[in-house]
Amino acid sequence: MTAVRLLDSPVRYMGSRPSMPWMAALPVLLHIGAVSVMGVVVSERINSVVYAAWEEVGRAAPVIPAPIAIGFGVGATVAAGLVLFWLKAGALALLGLASLKQGQSRRLIELTAVAYWTQLIWAIPALVITILLFDPDPMHVPAGASVLEMRGAFQSYMQDLARTPLEGVLELTSRMFGLWLVALQCCALRAVSGFSLGGAFCAGGVLTFVFVIAPMFAPRFF
């Protein structure tokens, strides 16, 4: 019901919601959990394709054993998710300081966590769609390929996977909900810190650039 009420009237809901910090952590953990499971599914299916390709040319695949790779992947996803949440919540708290109201930072951090309820609207369907529809094509390599050629074929294969329609739809959906999360954070600034509509809009522009636009172009520079 929290997500429904957030969708109905975010400003009124955030202004009247009682403080429940322990409850605020739940949507963050659920969101990170859904993304982690999705990563496990994708990694496991891609690893099976890579193993099959290397076995086809009579070579042992130079990859980390699946349990270890999955463990590292899940750990990295959880760590990245928590760091990203605290960056977003911290940025909102810093913007909230402009209102000169004391004791509001914790409230803004809590409401950022509550706003993550709406992220489950895309994360859980994305997980289900990935489980049902993500079926990577076989990785084709020439007979007698060297280890260097095999690695080049793997890199090309991964680039092709990143351009599939399913990957594009999931990426677009994630970006759209990133914008929605920014909108909810602006509602929190208005409800808690008394930002004007113009001030909330400017804050939203800053958050959108930092957390939505910049990550789209960052890979081109690294």
LOKOL-25010 format. One record per atom (N, C-alpha, C, O, CB): residue in one letter; x, y, z. Coordinates in steps of 0.02 Angstrom, whole numbers, plus 32768, in hexadecimal, padded with zeros to 4 digits. Atoms other than C-alpha are relative to their C-alpha. Last residue first. Glycine has a CB too. Example, Ala and Ser with C-alpha at 12.3 -4.5 7.8 and 13.67 -1.06 7.14 Angstrom:
2
s7FD67FC57FFD s82AC7FCB8165 s7FD980378025 s7FF2806E802D s801480177FB9 a802D7FC58000 a82677F1F8186 a802D803C8000 a8061803B8021 a7FCE8001803E 
***
This chain:
222
f7FD8802E7FD7 f872080FB7C4A f80087FBE7FDD f80297F907FF7 f7FE17FF68046 f7FC27FDF7FED f86E081947BEC f802D7FD3802A f80637FE8803F f7FEF803F8027 r7FDC7FEA803B r865681417B8A r8044801E8010 r806F80247FE5 r7FD680327FD9 p7FD98037801E p861F80E07C25 p802780157FC2 p80597FF47FB1 p7FD37FC87FED a7FC0800F7FDE a85F181877C79 a80277FC87FDF a80647FCE7FD9 a7FF27FEE8049 f7FC77FEC802A f856E81B87BF7 f80437FEE8020 f80767FF07FFE f7FFD804A7FF2 m800B80178044 m84D381627C3F m803D800D7FD4 m804B7FE67FA6 m7FC380227FE2 p7FEF80478008 p851281747CF2 p7FF67FE47FBA p80157FB27FA8 p7FD67FD8802F a7FB8800E7FFD a851482337CDC a80117FB67FFA a803F7FA57FD5 a801C801C8040 i7FE07FEF803F i845D823F7CA4 i804A7FED8001 i80627FCD7FD3 i7FF8804B7FF2 v8021801E803A v840481E27D30 v8027800D7FBF v80357FDF7F99 v7FB9801B7FF9 f801180477FF7 f845C81FA7DD8 f7FDE7FDF7FC4 f7FD77FA27FC2 f7FD57FF8803B v7FCE80287FDC v84BC829E7DC8 v7FF17FB57FFD v801E7F8D7FF3 v800480168049 f7FBF7FFF8022 f845782F57D41 f80317FD08021 f80547FAA7FFE f801D80478000 t800780238040 t83AF82BF7D88 t80437FFD7FDB t80557FCA7FC0 t7FCC80227FD4 l800280487FF3 l83E182F17E39 l7FFB7FD77FBF l801A7FA27FB9 l7FC57FEF802E v7FBE80157FE8 v841383A07E00 v80027FB4800B v80317F937FF4 v801280248043 g7FD27FFC8038 g837583B77D99 g80467FE98013 g80687FC57FEE g800380477FE5 g800A803B802B g830B83777E28 g802E80007FC4 g80457FCB7FAF g7FB87FFE7FE9 a7FE180387FDD a835783FA7E9B a7FF97FC17FD6 a80277F997FD2 a7FE27FF68046 c7FB77FF78008 c832984807E1B c80267FC68021 c80567FAD8006 c80168043801E f7FF0800E8045 f8276843E7E14 f804B80057FF4 f80687FDB7FD2 f7FDA802F7FD1 a800380488007 a826984387ED2 a80127FEC7FB8 a80347FB97FAE a7FBB7FE58012 g7FC6801C7FDE g82A384ED7EDA g80037FB47FFA g80387F987FF0 g7FFF80138049 g7FC47FF18027 g822585227E56 g803F7FE3801F g806A7FC97FFC g8008804A7FF9 l80028029803D l819784C87EAD l803E800B7FD6 l805B7FDC7FBB l7FC0800F7FD7 s80327FE88030 s81CB85177F52 s80007FD17FC3 s802C7FA77FBC s800F80497FEB f7FE87FE4803F f822D84AF7FCF f7FC5801A7FD7 f7F8F7FFD7FD9 f80287FCB7FD8 g80247FC48015 g81DB849A807A g801A80207FC1 g8011805C7FB8 g800180318035 s7FD67FC57FFA s825D842380C1 s7FDF80407FE7 s7FFD80757FEB s80407FF67FDB v7FDA7FFF7FC1 v81ED838E80E6 v80268042800A v8025805E8040 v80317FC68001 a802880117FC5 a816283938065 a8025800B8041 a800780228072 a7FE97FB97FFB r80387FD17FF8 r81BD83F27FDB r7FD97FF28040 r7FC580218063 r7FD17FFB7FC3 l7FE57FBE7FF0 l826083947FF1 l7FC98033800B l7FCD805D8037 l802F80187FC8 a7FEA80027FBA a820282EF7FF9 a801D80448015 a8010805B804C a80347FC9800A c803D7FFB7FD7 c81A783197F57 c80128000804A c7FF380238072 c7FD07FC67FF0 c80147FB98002 c8251833A7F08 c7FC0800B8028 c7FB9803E8049 c7FF580167FB7 q7FD27FDD7FD4 q8288828D7F43 q7FF0804B8001 q7FF5806C8034 q80487FF47FEB l8016800D7FBB l81ED82447EF3 l802D80238032 l8015803C8065 l7FFE7FB6800E a803D7FDA7FF5 a821982967E4D a7FE67FF78047 a7FD080288066 a7FC97FEA7FCD v7FEC7FBA7FF8 v82CB82527E59 v7FC2802B800D v7FC480578038 v8025801A7FC1 l7FE47FFB7FBD l828381A47E74 l80178047800E l800D80608046 l803B7FCF8008 w80387FFF7FD1 w821781BB7DD9 w801980068048 w7FFB80298070 w7FD57FC27FF8 l801E7FBD8002 l82B081EA7D73 l7FC680068031 l7FBD803A8051 l7FE780107FB8 g7FCF7FD47FE1 g8307814A7DAC g7FE780498000 g7FF0806D8031 g80437FFC7FDB f800E80027FB9 f826580F07D82 f803580278028 f8028803D8060 f7FFD7FB88019 m803E7FDE7FF3 m8278812A7CCF m7FEF8000804B m7FD780338065 m7FC67FE07FD8 r7FF47FB78004 r832F80F87CCB r7FC080278010 r7FC380598033 r801A80137FBA s7FD97FEC7FC6 s830680477D08 s800D804B8001 s8008806B8035 s80437FDA8001 t802D80017FC6 t827D80347C87 t80248017803F t8009803C8067 t7FE37FBA800A l802C7FC68005 l82F3806B7BFD l7FD28004803C l7FC7803A8058 l7FD77FFC7FBF e7FD97FC47FF2 e83777FEE7C36 e7FD5803E7FFE e7FDB806A8029 e803A80067FCD l7FF17FFF7FB8 l82FA7F607C41 l8027803F8012 l801B805D8047 l80277FC18014 v803E7FF27FDC v82B67F877B93 v800D8005804B v7FF38033806C v7FCB7FC97FF2 g80137FBA800B g83647F937B47 g7FC180138027 g7FBE80498044 g7FF4800C7FB7 e7FD27FD67FD9 e839D7EF07B96 e7FED80497FF9 e7FF0806F802A e80497FF57FEA l800F800A7FBA l83047E977B51 l802B802D802C l8012804D805A l80097FB78013 p803C7FDB7FED p831D7EE47AA4 p7FEF7FFA804A p7FDA802B806A p7FC57FE97FD7 t803E8025800D t83D07EA17A9B t7FC4802A8015 t7FCA80558041 t80017FBC8024 r802A7FDD8031 r845F7F1E7A92 r7FC07FDB7FEF r7F9D7FEE7FC0 r8027800B7FC0 a80137FBE7FE4 a84B87EE97B32 a7FD380277FD1 a7FB380577FE5 a803F8029800F l803480097FCD l84B77E357AF3 l7FE78042801B l7FAC804A8029 l801B7FD48039 d803F800F8023 d85167E697A56 d7FC77FF68032 d7F8F800C8025 d80087FC17FD4 q80187FC1801E q859C7EBB7AC0 q7FBE7FF67FDB q7F9280207FDE q8035801C7FD0 m801D7FD87FCA m85AA7E1B7B28 m7FE780447FE6 m7FB3805C7FFD m8034800C8037 y803F80207FEC y85C37DB27A8B y7FDE802A8036 y7FA180338034 y800C7FB98018 s80317FEF8033 s86487E287A48 s7FBB7FE58012 s7F8880068006 s80167FE47FBC q800E7FB97FFA q86A77E1A7AEC q7FCC80177FCD q7F9F803E7FDD q804180287FF7 f80297FF57FC4 f86967D5D7AE8 f7FEE80498008 f7FB5805A8018 f80267FE7803F a804480158010 a86D37D527A34 a7FD2800B803C a7F97801C8033 a7FFF7FB67FEB g801D7FCE802C g876C7DB97A63 g7FB87FEF7FED g7F8D801B7FEB g802A80087FC1 r80107FC77FD5 r878D7D447AF5 r7FE280397FD7 r7FB5805C7FEE r803F80188024 m803A80127FD6 m87817CAE7A82 m7FEC803B802B m7FB080498033 m80107FC3802B e803C7FFB802B e87F57CFF7A03 e7FC17FF08027 e7F8D800E801C e80077FD17FC4 l800B7FB9800E l88787D1B7A8B l7FC2800A7FD5 l7F9A80387FE2 l803D801F7FDE v801C7FE37FC3 v88667C677AC8 v7FF0804A7FF5 v7FBD8063800C v80307FF7803B s7FD07FF77FC9 s88817C2B7A16 s7FDD801E803C s7FA480348038 s803C802C7FEA a7FF27FBB7FEC a87F47BEE79A6 a80328002803A a80317FD78067 a7FBF80248014 g7FB87FF57FF6 g88037B3D7964 g801380468014 g804C805A800C g80247FEE7FC2 a7FDC803C7FEA a87527B3D7921 a804B800F8005 a806780317FDB a7FF37FC57FCF p7FE3802A8035 p87077BEA7915 p80267FC5801C p80437FC88052 p802E802B7FD4 v7FB97FF28008 v869C7C2979A6 v801C7FD37FC9 v80047F9B7FC1 v80287FF68043 h7FDF80248036 h85E07C3679B8 h804980167FFA h805780517FF8 h7FDB800B7FBD m7FC57FD98013 m85947C697A5F m80277FD77FCC m80407FA17FDC m802D8012803E p7FBE801F7FF8 p84E87C1C7A6C p8038802E7FE9 p802E80587FBC p80027FBE7FD9 d7FEE802B8038 d84567C957A7A d80437FDF800C d806B7FF88034 d800180287FBE p7FCC7FEA802F p84297CD97B24 p800F7FCD7FCA p800F7F917FD6 p804080108026 d7FE5803F8019 d83817CA87B71 d803580107FCC d802780127F90 d7FC77FD37FE1 f7FB97FFB800F f83417D377BDA f801C7FBC7FEF f802A7F93801B f80278020803B l7FEF7FEF8046 l82857D2A7BC6 l804A80027FF1 l805D7FFE7FB6 l7FE380417FF0 l802880218033 l823B7CD57C61 l801B800A7FB9 l80167FDD7F90 l7FB9801A8003 i800280487FF5 i82BD7CFB7CE7 i7FDC7FDD7FC6 i7FF27FA87FB0 i7FDC7FF08042 t7FBD801B800C t82E07DA87CA1 t80007FB48007 t801D7F917FDE t8033801E8030 i7FF480008048 i82277DD17C95 i80447FE27FEF i804A7FBD7FBF i7FFC80487FE4 v802A8035801E v820C7D9C7D4A v800C7FFB7FB5 v80127FC47F9A v7FB5800F800E l7FE680417FEB l829F7E047D87 l7FD97FC77FE0 l7FF67F977FC6 l7FFE7FFA804D a7FC3800A8026 a82687E9B7D21 a80207FBD8011 a803A7F9A7FE6 a80328039800E p800F80178044 p81B97E877D69 p803E7FF47FD5 p803F7FC67FAD p7FD480337FDD i801D80447FFD i82057E8D7E19 i7FE97FE87FBC i7FF97FAF7FA9 i7FC67FFF8031 a7FCD80327FF0 a82797F217DF8 a7FE37FB98000 a80027F8B7FE4 a801F800F8043 w7FDA8015803B w81FC7F8F7D9A w802F7FC68010 w803B7F9C7FE6 w8027803A7FE4 i802F80068037 i81727FA47E1C i80247FED7FC0 i80077FCD7F94 i7FD980427FF6 l801480478006 l81F27F7E7EA3 l7FD07FF67FC6 l7FC97FBE7FAD l7FE17FE78041 q7FCF8022802B q823B802A7E82 q7FF07FB67FF7 q80057F977FC7 q80478009801D t80167FFC8045 t819980737EC7 t80337FE17FD0 t80217FD07F97 t7FF580497FED w8038802D800B w81C380337F74 w7FEC80007FB7 w7FDC7FCC7F9A w7FC48013802D y7FEA803C8022 y826A808C7F61 y7FC97FCD7FF8 y7FD07F9E7FD1 y803A7FE28025 a800D7FF88047 a8210812D7F90 a80167FC37FD7 a7FFF7FB97FA0 a8024803E7FE6 v80468010800B v821080EE8044 v7FEF80057FB6 v7FC87FDE7F9C v7FD2802F8029 a800880497FFB a82CE80EF8041 a7FB87FEB7FF3 a7FAC7FB97FD0 a80177FE78045 t7FE0801C803C t82D181A18001 t7FFB7FB48000 t7FEF7F967FCC t804A80167FFC l80317FFC8036 l825381CA8088 l801D7FEA7FBE l7FF97FD17F92 l7FE580477FFB e803480327FF7 e82CA818A810E e7FCE80017FC6 e7FBB7FCC7FAE e7FDB800C8042 i7FE18040800F i835B81F180CB i7FCC7FC88005 i7FC97F9B7FDB i803B7FF2802F l7FF880038048 l82EC828C80C8 l80207FBE7FEB l800D7FA17FB7 l802B803A7FE8 r80438009801E r82B5826E817C r80047FF97FB4 r7FE17FD07F97 r7FD3803C8013 r801380467FF4 r8368825681B6 r7FBD7FF17FE0 r7FB27FBB7FC5 r7FFF7FF1804B s7FD8802C802A s839982FB8164 s7FEC7FB78008 s7FE57F927FD6 s804A80088010 q8026801A8038 q8309835D81B0 q80267FCD7FD6 q80087FA87FAF q7FE980387FD4 g801C80427FF1 g8350837D825F g7FD97FE17FC7 g7FB47FB17FD3 g7FD58004803A q7FD7802F7FDB q836984388249 q7FDC7FBD8008 q7F9E7FBA800D q8011801D8046 k8028801F7FCC k8315849D81C1 k802A7FCA8021 k804A7FA18000 k7FBE7FE17FE3 l7FEB7FE97FBE l838B85108162 l7FD47FE58038 l7FD18001806F l7FFF804C8003 s803C7FE67FE0 s832C84EC80C0 s800E801B8046 s7FE3803B8064 s7FCB7FCA8004 a800D7FBC8019 a83D184DC8063 a7FC3801F8020 a7FBB805C8020 a7FF77FFE7FB4 l7FE07FCF7FD4 l83FC844980D3 l7FF380487FE9 l7FF980778011 l804B7FF38004 g802E7FEC7FCB g837C83E48072 g801D8033802F g7FF88059804F g7FE97FC48026 l802D7FCE801D l83EF83E27FDB l7FD0801B8035 l7FBE80568035 l7FD97FE27FC4 l7FDA7FC3800B l8472838C8046 l7FD580377FE2 l7FDB80717FF5 l803C7FF17FD2 a7FF57FE07FBF a83F1830F8085 a802880417FF9 a801A8072801B a80247FCF8030 l803F7FE07FED l83BB82EA7FD2 l800880248043 l7FEF805C804C l7FC77FCD8004 a80087FC5802B a847082CA7F9E a7FC080258013 a7FBF80638014 a7FFE7FEB7FB6 g7FD37FCC7FE8 g848582578035 g7FFA80407FD6 g7FFC80777FF1 g80477FE87FFF a801C7FE47FC3 a83EB81F38005 a802B8038801B a8011806B8034 a7FF77FC98035 k803E7FDC8011 k842881DD7F53 k7FE18020803E k7FCC805A803C k7FCE7FD07FE0 l7FEF7FC58028 l84DA81B37F89 l7FC280297FF0 l7FC380667FF5 l80247FEB7FC0 w7FE67FCD7FD3 w849981428013 w8017803E7FDB w801480757FF6 w80387FE48029 f80367FE57FD6 f842E80E37F97 f80198038802D f7FFA806D8031 f7FE07FC8802A l80287FD48029 l84BD80D37F1B l7FC6801E8028 l7FB680598021 l7FE57FDB7FC3 v7FDB7FC2800B v8530808D7FA1 v7FD780327FD8 v7FD5806D7FE8 v80437FF27FDC l7FFF7FDB7FC1 l84AD800E7FD6 l802580437FF9 l800F80768013 l80207FD68038 g80437FE87FF2 g848D7FD67F24 g7FFD802A803F g7FDD805E8041 g7FD07FC68005 a800D7FC8802D a85477FCC7EFB a7FBB801E800E a7FB2805B800D a80057FEA7FB7 a7FD77FC77FEB a85687F607F95 a7FF1803E7FD5 a7FEA80757FEF a804A7FEE7FFC v801A7FE87FC0 v84D57EED7F6E v8027803E8017 v800A8070802C v80047FC88036 t80417FE1800D t85087EDD7EB7 t7FE3801E8040 t7FCA80568040 t7FCE7FCE7FE2 a7FF47FC08021 a85BF7EBD7EE3 a7FBF80257FF4 a7FBC80627FFC a80267FF67FBE g7FE17FD27FD0 g85907E367F61 g800B80457FE2 g7FFE80788003 g80417FE48018 v80347FEC7FD1 v851A7DE57EE4 v801C80328033 v7FFC80658042 v7FE27FC28025 g80317FD68023 g859F7DE37E5D g7FCA801A802E g7FB98055802C g7FE17FDA7FC7 f7FE27FBE800A f86277DA37ED1 f7FCE802F7FE0 f7FCA806A7FF3 f803F7FFA7FD4 g7FF77FE17FBF g85B77D157F0A g801E80457FFB g80078074801C g802C7FD4802C i80417FE87FEB i85817CEF7E58 i800580238044 i7FE68057804F i7FCE7FC58005 a80127FC7802A a86367CE57E1F a7FBD801E8015 a7FB5805B8019 a7FFC7FEC7FB6 i7FD67FC87FEB i86647C757EB2 i7FED803F7FD9 i7FE780757FF5 i804B7FF07FF6 p80147FE97FBD p85D17C007E94 p8028803D8018 p800C806A8037 p800A7FC78032 a80417FDF7FFB a85F17BFE7DD7 a7FEE80178047 a7FDA80508050 a7FCA7FD27FE6 p8037802F7FF2 p86AB7BD47DDB p7FBF80248010 p7FBF80578032 p80127FD2803A i8006800E7FB8 i87137C677D98 i7FC77FCE800A i7F937FD57FEA i7FF48041802A v802E7FD57FDB v872F7C5F7CDD v7FFE7FEA8049 v80107FB18059 v7FB97FFE7FE2 p7FDB7FDE7FCB p87BB7C1E7C70 p7FD380318026 p7FDE806E8024 p803D80267FE3 a80137FB97FFA a874B7BA57C0E a80258021803A a802080098073 a7FB48006800A a801D7FF67FBE a87A97B037BEE a7FF2804B8009 a801F80748000 a802E7FE68039 r7FD77FDB7FD0 r87C47AE97B35 r7FDB80078042 r7F9E80038045 r801180467FE4 g7FD3802B7FDA g87847A687ABA g802E8025802F g806780108039 g80287FD97FD1 v7FBF7FFE8022 v87387ADE7A39 v80357FDA8028 v80707FDD8018 v801680497FF6 e800980118046 e86867AB27A6E e80417FFF7FDA e80497FD87FAB e7FD080307FDF e7FFE80498005 e86B87AB17B25 e7FFA7FEA7FB7 e80157FB67FA4 e7FC87FE18029 w7FBB80157FF5 w86E17B6A7B17 w80067FB47FFA w80377F9B7FDF w801980188045 a7FD87FEA8039 a86377B927ACA a80487FE88007 a80667FD27FD6 a7FFE804C7FFA a8010802A803A a85D77B287B49 a802C80127FC4 a80427FE67F9F a7FB680067FED y7FE580437FF5 y862E7B7B7BDB y7FF67FD47FC3 y80237FB17FAD y7FE17FDF803E v7FB77FFA8009 v86067C277B93 v80217FBC800A v804E7FAA7FE4 v801D80348033 v7FF27FF88048 v854E7BFB7B7D v804B80037FF4 v80647FE57FC4 v7FDE80407FE6 s800D80418020 s85417BB67C2F s800E80047FB5 s80267FD37F98 s7FB87FEA800C n7FC9802D7FF1 n85967C537C71 n7FF67FBC7FDF n80267F9E7FC6 n80077FF7804B i7FC97FEE802C i85157CC07C18 i803C7FD2800C i805D7FBE7FDC i8016804A800C r801080148045 r84877C627C6A r803780137FCF r80447FEE7FA0 r7FBE80207FEB e800180488005 e84D37C6B7D18 e7FF27FE97FB8 e80127FBA7FA0 e7FCB7FE3802F s7FBB801A7FFD s85017D227D09 s80017FB57FF5 s802C7F9B7FD1 s802080118043 v7FDC7FEC803D v84527D577CD0 v80457FE17FFF v80597FC57FCC v8004804C7FFA v801F80238038 v83F97CF57D5A v8027800E7FBF v80367FE07F99 v7FB780157FF8 v7FEE80477FFB v84717D327DE0 v7FE57FDA7FC4 v80097FB17FA7 v7FE57FE28042 g7FBB80088014 g845E7DE77DA6 g80187FB88003 g803E7FA37FD8 g802C802A802B m7FFF7FF78048 m83A17DDA7DB1 m80477FF87FE5 m80527FD97FB1 m7FE480457FEC v8018803F801C v83B37D957E61 v800180037FB4 v80127FD37F92 v7FBA7FEF801A s7FCD80337FF5 s841D7E2B7E91 s7FEC7FBE7FE1 s80157F9D7FBF s800F7FF8804A v7FCB7FF38031 v83A37EA87E44 v80377FCB8005 v80537FB77FD2 v801D80468009 a801B80108042 a83137E5B7EA7 a803580097FCA a803B7FE07F9D a7FC2802C7FF0 g800780488006 g83797E5C7F48 g7FE77FEB7FBB g80017FBC7F9E g7FD17FE68034 i7FBD801B800B i83AF7F117F31 i7FFD7FB57FF6 i80217F997FCD i802F8012803B h7FE97FEB8042 h82F97F447F1D h80447FE37FF0 h804E7FC97FB9 h8002804D7FFC l802680278031 l82C17EDC7FB2 l801680127FB9 l801D7FE77F8E l7FB5800D8008 l7FE780448001 l834D7F24801E l7FDC7FD57FCC l7FFB7FAC7FAA l7FF97FE08045 v7FBC7FFE801B v83217FD77FF1 v801C7FBA7FF9 v80387FA87FC6 v802E802B802C p80027FFA8049 p82687FB48009 p804580037FE0 p804E7FEA7FA9 p7FD9803C7FED l801B803A8023 l82887F6F80BA l7FFE80087FB4 l80167FDC7F91 l7FBB7FF08019 a7FCA8029801C a82FA7FF780FD a7FE67FC77FD5 a800A7FAF7FA9 a802B7FE48037 a7FE57FE0803C a826C80748113 a80367FD67FE0 a80417FDB7FA3 a801B80458011 m802880158038 m82138000818D m801D801B7FBE m80157FFC7F89 m7FB880168008 w7FF38047800B w829E8012820E w7FD97FE67FC4 w7FF17FBA7FA0 w7FED7FD7803E p7FBF800E8021 p829A80D081F9 p800B7FB57FF2 p80267FA47FBE p8038801A802B m7FF680487FF3 m81DF80E08221 m80417FEA7FDE m803F7FC67FAC m7FC37FD67FE5 s7FBC80198007 s81B9819B822F s80047FB78014 s7FF27FA4804C s8031802A802A p7FDA80047FC1 p810281C28217 p80457FE27FF4 p80507FBD7FC4 p7FDA7FD78034 r7FEA80437FEC r80C881EE8166 r802780028041 r8055802A8048 r802B7FE27FC8 s8027801A7FC8 s80688292815B s801A7FBE801A s80027FA6804D s7FB97FF97FEB g80087FD07FCA g80DC82FB80F0 g7FDD7FE5803D g7FE77FFE8075 g7FDA803B7FE6 m7FBF7FF67FDF m811682698087 m7FFB8032803A m8020802D806B m803480177FCE y7FED803C7FDC y80638236805F y8041800A8027 y80467FF78061 y80087FC57FCF r802A80087FC5 r802A82E68034 r80157FC38029 r80157FC58066 r7FB67FF97FEB v7FF27FCA7FD1 v80BF83027FC2 v7FD77FF8803F v7FF17FFE8076 v7FF280447FDF p7FBF80057FDD p80B582577F6F p800B80368034 p80238027806B p803780027FCE s7FF07FBB7FEF s7FFA82597F47 s804180018028 s803F80018065 s7FC680228028 d803D7FD87FFC d7FB681BB7EF3 d8010804A800E d7FFA80757FE7 d7FD27FE48036 l80167FEF8044 l805981697EBB l7FC4802F8001 l7FBC80587FD4 l7FEF7FC17FD9 l7FCD7FD4801C l80A081707F6C l7FEC80167FB9 l7FF7804F7FA6 l80447FDC7FFE r80097FBE7FE2 r7FFC812B7FAF r803480317FE6 r8025806C7FDE r80037FFB804C v803F7FE4801B v800480987F36 v7FF68047801A v7FE480747FF4 v7FC47FD48013 a7FF37FEB8044 a80BC80777F60 a7FC280207FE2 a7FC880527FBE a80157FC47FD5 t7FD57FC57FFF t80948075801A t800C801A7FBA t800880567FAE t80427FF08022 m80297FC48000 m800080008000 m802B803F8000 m801580747FE9 m7FD18000803D 
***
